[in-house]
Amino acid sequence: MIRAASTLIALLIMAEPGSESVDVKDRGAVDLATFECRDTPRSTLIQRACYDRAQAAMIVSVRGAYYQYCDLPPATFDALMAAPSMGQFFKRNFAGGGRYGCRSGPVPNE
C-alpha cells in the first residue's frame, strides 16, 4: 500500500503540467498556454477573461460560452477588468464582435 502511494506521488511530481484548452464559439479548441486567465466572480455576465498580450487576443466566458476577440489593446482589457460593471462594459464594447471581432483579422493560436 505504501509502495503504491509512493509510486503515485512520484508520477504526479514528474508529470508535465498540461496546458488548458477551451472550446471557443466559431473557432473550436484554443490552447490557453499563452493566455493569462482571471476568474471574474464579481460579474454575473462574464465568468472568466483570458488575455494574451503578445497576440493582443482575448478569450472570455460569457454565461458559459467562450468567445475570442482580436487586435485588442492591453488598455482595453485592463479597462474591462477594472470596470464598475464588467457586463455593461462588455456589452458596450464587444457585443456582436464589433471592432475586435476575429473574423476580419488574423486568428491567434491556429
SEFIDO-947398 format. One record per residue (C-alpha): z, x, y; residue in three letters. Coordinates in steps of 0.1 Angstrom, whole numbers, plus 2048, in hexadecimal, padded with zeros to 3 digits. Each point is the difference from the previous one (the first is absolute). Layout:
! residues N
ZXYALA;...
! end
This chain:
! residues 110
800800800MET;80981C818ILE;7E18137F7ARG;7EA7E1807ALA;8107FB822ALA;7FC825808SER;7DB7FF7F7THR;7FB7E1815LEU;81180F81EILE;7EB8207FCALA;7E07EC7FFLEU;8097EC81FLEU;808820813ILE;7E08117F5MET;7E97E2806ALA;7E980281EGLU;8077E4819PRO;7E27E8800GLY;7F17F4820SER;8017DB808GLU;7E17EC804SER;7FC7DC80DVAL;7E57E67FCASP;7F17FB822VAL;7ED7E0808LYS;7DA806801ASP;8068257F6ARG;8118027DEGLY;81981B7F7ALA;80A81881BVAL;81581F7F9ASP;81E802819LEU;8068257FAALA;7F680A823THR;8107E2811PHE;8237FD80FGLU;80D7DE7F6CYS;81C7EC810ARG;8107E07F4ASP;8047E781CTHR;81D7E97F8PRO;8037F3824ARG;7DD7EF7FESER;7FA7E07EDTHR;7DA806801LEU;7FD8257F8ILE;81380E7E2GLN;7F3824801ARG;7EA816816ALA;7F18217F5CYS;7EE818818TYR;7EB81F7FAASP;7FF814820ARG;7E58187F5ALA;7E87E37F7GLN;80D7E981BALA;8037E57E6ALA;81A7E57FBMET;8077EA7E1ILE;8177E3806VAL;80F7E67E9SER;7FE7DE810VAL;8117E57ECARG;7FB8147E0GLY;7DB809805ALA;7F582380BTYR;7E680581BTYR;7F182080EGLN;7F8809824TYR;7EC81E80BCYS;7FD81681FASP;8237F680BLEU;810817819PRO;82380C7F8PRO;80D7F0820ALA;7F47DD7F4THR;8128047DFPHE;82080C811ASP;7FD7E2818ALA;7FE7E97E2LEU;81F80F7F1MET;8137FE820ALA;7F47DD80BALA;81C7E6806PRO;7EB7E87EASER;7EB8137E7MET;7EF7E07F5GLY;7F57F7823GLN;7F4824807PHE;7ED7FF7DFPHE;7EF7DE807LYS;7F780B823ARG;7F18227F6ASN;7F47FE7DCPHE;7F97DB7F6ALA;7DE7FD7F0GLY;7FA8267FFGLY;7F7802825GLY;7F882280EARG;8138127E4TYR;7EE7F07E4GLY;7F48197E6CYS;7DF7EE7F9ARG;7EF81081ESER;80F8237FBGLY;8058197E5PRO;8167F67E2VAL;81D8187FCPRO;80B80D7DDASN;7E07F67EEGLU;
! end
